Amino acid sequence: MINNTNPIIRHSVGLLNLAEELGNVSKSCKIMGVNRCLKRYLLSLSRT
């Protein structure tokens, strides 16, 4: 689990933690209301 106290980064870290918990980046993006561009970027990172 990733932790950060910076409020700007906190949302992204929460998204990544949720994706790790759910095991699904697409579902976590939908729950958190993240746009498609960022979703595609996160998916590309999760595949590497």
DSSP file (Angstrom, degrees, kcal/mol; ACC not computed):
  #  RESIDUE AA STRUCTURE BP1 BP2  ACC     N-H-->O    O-->H-N    N-H-->O    O-->H-N    TCO  KAPPA ALPHA  PHI   PSI    X-CA   Y-CA   Z-CA
    1    1 A M              0   0    0      0, 0.0     2,-0.3     0, 0.0    12,-0.0   0.000 360.0 360.0 360.0 133.5    0.0    0.0    0.0
    2    2 A I        -     0   0    0     11,-0.2     2,-0.4     2,-0.0    15,-0.1  -0.735 360.0-166.2 -94.2 140.6    1.3    3.4   -1.0
    3    3 A N        +     0   0    0     -2,-0.3     2,-0.3    11,-0.0     7,-0.0  -0.965  12.3 166.2-126.4 144.1    0.9    6.4    1.4
    4    4 A N        -     0   0    0     -2,-0.4     9,-0.0     1,-0.1    -2,-0.0  -0.961  26.9-158.8-155.5 140.7    1.4   10.1    0.8
    5    5 A T        +     0   0    0     -2,-0.3    -1,-0.1     4,-0.0     5,-0.0   0.549  64.1 106.8 -96.7  -8.8    0.5   13.2    2.7
    6    6 A N     >  -     0   0    0      1,-0.2     4,-1.8     2,-0.0     3,-0.5  -0.595  64.1-147.7 -71.5 120.6    0.5   15.6   -0.3
    7    7 A P  H  > S+     0   0    0      0, 0.0     4,-0.6     0, 0.0    -1,-0.2   0.781  94.8  57.1 -63.7 -26.9   -3.1   16.4   -1.1
    8    8 A I  H  4 S+     0   0    0      1,-0.2     4,-0.4     2,-0.1     3,-0.2   0.881 115.3  35.7 -69.4 -38.0   -2.4   16.8   -4.8
    9    9 A I  H  > S+     0   0    0     -3,-0.5     4,-2.4     1,-0.2     3,-0.3   0.697  97.7  83.9 -88.0 -21.2   -1.1   13.3   -5.0
   10   10 A R  H  X S+     0   0    0     -4,-1.8     4,-2.5     1,-0.2    -1,-0.2   0.846  88.1  52.3 -55.0 -40.7   -3.4   11.7   -2.5
   11   11 A H  H  X S+     0   0    0     -4,-0.6     4,-2.1     2,-0.2    -1,-0.2   0.920 111.5  46.0 -63.5 -44.6   -6.3   11.1   -5.0
   12   12 A S  H  > S+     0   0    0     -4,-0.4     4,-2.4    -3,-0.3    -2,-0.2   0.892 112.8  50.1 -65.6 -39.6   -4.0    9.3   -7.5
   13   13 A V  H  X S+     0   0    0     -4,-2.4     4,-2.6     2,-0.2   -11,-0.2   0.905 109.4  51.7 -65.3 -40.8   -2.5    7.2   -4.7
   14   14 A G  H  X S+     0   0    0     -4,-2.5     4,-2.3    -5,-0.2    -2,-0.2   0.892 109.0  51.2 -61.1 -39.5   -6.0    6.3   -3.5
   15   15 A L  H  X S+     0   0    0     -4,-2.1     4,-2.4     2,-0.2    -2,-0.2   0.924 111.3  46.7 -63.3 -45.2   -6.9    5.3   -7.1
   16   16 A L  H  X S+     0   0    0     -4,-2.4     4,-2.1     2,-0.2    -2,-0.2   0.886 112.0  50.5 -65.9 -38.7   -3.8    3.1   -7.3
   17   17 A N  H  X S+     0   0    0     -4,-2.6     4,-2.3     2,-0.2    -1,-0.2   0.906 111.4  48.6 -64.7 -40.7   -4.5    1.5   -3.9
   18   18 A L  H  X S+     0   0    0     -4,-2.3     4,-3.0     2,-0.2     5,-0.3   0.909 110.1  51.6 -64.8 -41.8   -8.1    0.8   -4.9
   19   19 A A  H  X>S+     0   0    0     -4,-2.4     4,-2.1     1,-0.2     5,-0.8   0.894 110.8  48.4 -61.3 -40.0   -6.9   -0.7   -8.2
   20   20 A E  H  <5S+     0   0    0     -4,-2.1    -1,-0.2     2,-0.2    -2,-0.2   0.913 113.5  47.1 -65.3 -42.5   -4.6   -3.0   -6.3
   21   21 A E  H  <5S+     0   0    0     -4,-2.3    -2,-0.2     1,-0.2    -1,-0.2   0.911 119.9  37.6 -66.1 -43.7   -7.3   -4.0   -3.9
   22   22 A L  H  <5S-     0   0    0     -4,-3.0    -1,-0.2    -5,-0.1    -2,-0.2   0.749  98.8-134.9 -79.5 -24.2   -9.9   -4.7   -6.6
   23   23 A G  T  <5S+     0   0    0     -4,-2.1     2,-0.3    -5,-0.3    -3,-0.2   0.727  77.4  94.6  74.2  21.6   -7.3   -6.2   -9.0
   24   24 A N     >< -     0   0    0     -5,-0.8     4,-1.6    -6,-0.3    -2,-0.1  -0.896  53.9-168.2-152.0 113.4   -8.9   -4.1  -11.8
   25   25 A V  H  > S+     0   0    0     -2,-0.3     4,-2.3     2,-0.2     5,-0.2   0.895  90.8  55.2 -68.7 -41.1   -7.7   -0.7  -13.0
   26   26 A S  H  > S+     0   0    0      1,-0.2     4,-2.1     2,-0.2    -1,-0.2   0.909 108.5  47.3 -61.4 -43.6  -10.9   -0.1  -15.1
   27   27 A K  H  > S+     0   0    0      1,-0.2     4,-2.4     2,-0.2    -1,-0.2   0.906 111.7  50.3 -64.8 -41.5  -13.2   -0.6  -12.2
   28   28 A S  H  X S+     0   0    0     -4,-1.6     4,-2.3     1,-0.2    -1,-0.2   0.891 110.2  50.3 -66.3 -37.5  -11.2    1.6   -9.9
   29   29 A C  H  X>S+     0   0    0     -4,-2.3     5,-2.5     2,-0.2     4,-1.0   0.902 111.0  49.2 -65.2 -40.3  -11.2    4.4  -12.5
   30   30 A K  H  <5S+     0   0    0     -4,-2.1     3,-0.4     3,-0.2    -2,-0.2   0.918 112.5  47.3 -65.1 -42.9  -14.9    4.1  -12.9
   31   31 A I  H  <5S+     0   0    0     -4,-2.4    -2,-0.2     1,-0.2    -1,-0.2   0.899 117.2  42.4 -64.4 -41.3  -15.5    4.3   -9.1
   32   32 A M  H  <5S-     0   0    0     -4,-2.3    -1,-0.2    -5,-0.2    -2,-0.2   0.532 111.4-118.9 -86.2  -6.5  -13.2    7.2   -8.7
   33   33 A G  T  <5 +     0   0    0     -4,-1.0     2,-0.3    -3,-0.4    -3,-0.2   0.875  51.1 166.9  73.6  38.6  -14.5    9.1  -11.8
   34   34 A V      < -     0   0    0     -5,-2.5    -1,-0.2    -6,-0.1    -2,-0.0  -0.670  34.4-115.4 -89.4 140.4  -11.2    9.2  -13.7
   35   35 A N     >  -     0   0    0     -2,-0.3     4,-2.0     1,-0.1     5,-0.1  -0.174  26.9-104.9 -72.4 168.6  -11.2   10.1  -17.4
   36   36 A R  H  > S+     0   0    0      1,-0.2     4,-2.8     2,-0.2     5,-0.2   0.836 114.1  58.7 -65.0 -36.5  -10.2    7.7  -20.2
   37   37 A C  H  > S+     0   0    0      1,-0.2     4,-1.9     2,-0.2    -1,-0.2   0.946 111.3  40.8 -60.9 -48.3   -6.8    9.3  -20.9
   38   38 A L  H  > S+     0   0    0      1,-0.2     4,-2.6     2,-0.2    -1,-0.2   0.881 113.2  55.8 -67.0 -36.9   -5.5    8.7  -17.3
   39   39 A K  H  X S+     0   0    0     -4,-2.0     4,-2.5     1,-0.2    -2,-0.2   0.924 107.9  47.8 -60.7 -44.7   -7.2    5.3  -17.3
   40   40 A R  H  X S+     0   0    0     -4,-2.8     4,-2.2     1,-0.2    -1,-0.2   0.891 111.4  51.2 -64.0 -38.8   -5.3    4.2  -20.4
   41   41 A Y  H  X S+     0   0    0     -4,-1.9     4,-2.0    -5,-0.2    -2,-0.2   0.927 111.3  46.9 -63.2 -45.2   -2.1    5.5  -18.9
   42   42 A L  H  X S+     0   0    0     -4,-2.6     4,-2.2     1,-0.2    -2,-0.2   0.889 110.9  52.5 -64.9 -39.3   -2.6    3.5  -15.7
   43   43 A L  H  X S+     0   0    0     -4,-2.5     4,-1.2     1,-0.2    -1,-0.2   0.907 108.3  50.7 -62.5 -41.2   -3.5    0.4  -17.7
   44   44 A S  H  X S+     0   0    0     -4,-2.2     4,-0.6     1,-0.2    -1,-0.2   0.879 111.1  48.9 -65.1 -36.3   -0.3    0.7  -19.7
   45   45 A L  H >< S+     0   0    0     -4,-2.0     3,-0.8     1,-0.2    -1,-0.2   0.875 108.0  53.9 -68.8 -35.9    1.7    1.0  -16.4
   46   46 A S  H 3< S+     0   0    0     -4,-2.2    -1,-0.2     1,-0.2    -2,-0.2   0.734 105.5  54.5 -72.6 -20.4    0.0   -2.0  -14.9
   47   47 A R  H 3<        0   0    0     -4,-1.2    -1,-0.2     1,-0.2    -2,-0.2   0.622 360.0 360.0 -87.1 -13.1    0.9   -4.2  -17.9
   48   48 A T    <<        0   0    0     -3,-0.8    -1,-0.2    -4,-0.6    -2,-0.2   0.447 360.0 360.0 -93.3 360.0    4.6   -3.4  -17.6
